[in-house]
Amino acid sequence: MARDNGLDVHCLEFEKNPEASSVWLEREDLLLEFTRLVGAAQDGGSTIAECVSTANAIDFADDGSWLSEWTTIADLSSARADAALAEGKILIARSNWLRAVNYYQAAAFPFSSADQGYRSAIAGMLRCATNYVHHAAPRGEIVQIAWPGGYPLQGYFLPAPHTTGRAPAVICIAEPGQRKEEFLHKAAAHARDRGMAMLAVDLFGGEPDADFEQVVGRRDLEATVGHVMDYLVERDDIDDTGIAILGDGMKSSFVARGIAFDDRYAAAVCDGGLWDLHEREFLRDRLASQEPGVVLRPTLSRAARNIKCPVLIPAAERGWLQPERVKELYAQLKAEGRDVTLKIFTTRDAADPGHAGSPTPASTFIFDWIAARVGLPAARDGRHRGAALRRARDV
């Protein structure tokens, strides 16, 4: 049975050991999703105890067990949040909604939008995310962003804390196929601690049964970057000279292409055009092997050549390209005079900035870099300081 993401949940070839602990090695996709959940614990997106107990309860001989077990713990967290809200315990409610968001997302992970279980899990995720945003401090908004073709984008806007006037902002945009809800635990606190507003957006739309295939087939995916910026610059609480963008995943040049011909960005965290450059060199080498007499020099894509704002390229020691290859491509960007910074995170320093492990050290570095580019100080001791607030720009 075909799945949106190329997975088939009906091919679960797992074993149960005598101690009833799950053997994950035969499904790397589910192992990575579990690792993502455990890594989210450091930023409040899960608890390790809940992750481990839920994983141990999954019966891999039952195709529906993954969905039902993660849905069960998500429902429990959601119910705890609702009960806490009824008692006026907002902090407890927020923490439980945040965990429920992640657990619902995990429940839906291996399934397609055609599955009722998927739609129910995504509906639960959206409900808890909405509750979290509406009870944030200060209160956030669920926003609609126009996109040509009748497919509006949905975003979560969290304003900068306690600012009077206009504040810098960071757009956190998910790569195609990834969801904006992760930014609620991975990025929101980092932006708030530095006095920035945050807008999290993805390409899924706002309904549980949104057909992602409508988006994947579009040739103008990078156009979303401009439409999101159009929305932000029209707000009267945002400093339009201090807007940065953070692309999650770093597995394509989606954001790099989007900012290449838009000079409104103060800074960007993305691959900087590395993927496009890697593809160009691959094609160049193939042509050279077929035409020995033809000498083709490496060239940057139009996107990489036209990026005007400072760019941070975060890469993982065990990422989609080997570090040596990343450094080679980075050297070509620097040789062209690009304002580009490369940061390779080792497995000891931090996890892949995109997903697995503990993303907190990488996020701390990234948001300190962004803060410096939009004129704000880095956060201290993981907490927001009044100095950051006082530096928020008034117009």
Disulfide bonds with the S-S distance in Angstrom:
none
